[in-house]
Amino acid sequence: MRPRGIAGWLSGIFLLLALTAPAWACRCPAEPSAATAYQRADVVVQATVLAVQGDINQDGATARLRVLRAWKRPVGAEIEVRTATTCAFDFQSGTSYLLYLTVSADGAQYSTKRCMGNQPLAGAGKALDWLQRHGAPVSVEGRAP
């Protein structure tokens, strides 16, 4: 009877831990190099966040951005970028970023995640240098020269 009691006790402890354990947060294996982030993205932008709607901890958020520069694919001067899941990127209004974005199959929606290589512009010097040397700059539609 004793083994059954211990097994029951251990099962109870395991169940309790499983039910009370916090959800695993997003874990990026490593910060991608500028070349890797560029290769994985459909479009890369240097942009400033104008507004953020929604909550990344709930159903996700959408950031409205003013695009200053773009690489790989032309974009509008203002775009909206969706972020969701446990790896949602935490946009802050008024902050400028270097962002690596994916585009939906129909080309209508942009999205990004934390592990894509996004970074505040203030710390993006090496990535911007790489883009200057190797990236394919494109037009920002609707933006005055």
N, C-alpha and C positions, 0 to 999 in steps of 0.2 A: 503494500500500500504506500509505503514511503516514496518510491520512485514516481508513482502516479501523482502524489502530492507535490513533489518537486517539479515534475513536468508541468503540472497545472499552474504552479506558481510562476515558473519561467514563462509559460505561454501568456499568463496574465500580464507580466511585466513587459514582454515583447509587444503585446497588443496596446498597452497603455502608452509605450514609447512611440509606436507607430501612429497612434491617434493624436498625440500631442506634439509630435515633431514638426517644426516649422517647414514650410515648403522650401525646396532648394532654390536659392536665388540663381540668377544667370551667372555662369562662370565661363569667362572667355579663356580659352586654352592659352593664348598669348596674344599680345597686341600685334596685329598684322603689320608687316612692313608697308611702306607707301606703295611699292610695286604690287604687292599682293592685294591690298585694299582696292587699288585702282583696277586691277584685273577682275576682281569679284563684282565690282559695282557696274551698274548700267550707266550711271551719270555721277559726276563729282561736282559739288558746288561749294563756293565760298559764299556764305549767306549770313544774314542777321535775322534773328527771330523777332517777328513783329507781335505775335500773339500765340498763345497756347490754349487750346480748348480740350476739355476732358481730363481724365486722370489716368496716368500710366499704371496705377495700382488697381484700377477697376477694369474698364473696357478698353483702355488705351487712350492715346491723346493724338491730336492733330495740331501741328505747328504751321502757322502761316509765315513764310520766309520772304525776305527781299534778297534776291540773288544778285551778287556783285560780279562773280566770275563763274564760268562753267567749263567742264572738260567732258569729252566723249560724245555728248548728245546735247543739241540746243534745248534750252528751257526758257520759260517765261521769266520776266523780271520779278514776278511774285508767284510762288508756288505753295501748295500745301503738301506736307509730308506727314504720313501716318506712322505711328509707332505703337506696338502692343506686345503682349506676351511678357513673360518674366524677364526677357532681355530688352525691354523697351528702353529707348534712349531718352534721357531726362532733359528735354529742351527747357531752357530758361529764357524768358522774354528779355529782349534787349541785348542778348549775348550773340556774338559772331562766332561762327563755327566753320570748319572744313568738314563737309559731310559726304559720305559715300552712300548713294541711294540705289535702290532697285526700282524698276518700273513694272507695273502690272502688264499682263499679256496684251491688254487693249491699249496700253500706253497712256491711260488716263489717270493713274494714281502712282504717287511716289511713296516709298516706305523706307525705313531704316531700323537698325537695331544697335544695341550697345557694342557688340563685338565686331562691327564692320570697319572700325578704324577711325570713327568720328572723333573729333577733338576740338576744343575751344581754339579759336584762331590764334590767341596769344601764345599757345604752345605748339603750333603747327608749322614752325619754321622749316624743319627738315622735310616734312611732307610737301610743303609748298615749293621748296627748292627742287625736290624730285619732280613734281608736276611741271615746273618751269622747264626742266631739261627733257623730260620724257613724255609728258602728257600731251593730249591733243585738245588744245583750247577750241571752244566753240562759241557761237554768239549767244547772248542773253537777249531774247526777243522782247521788244517793247522797252528796252532800256536805251536812253539817250547816250551817244558816244562820249 
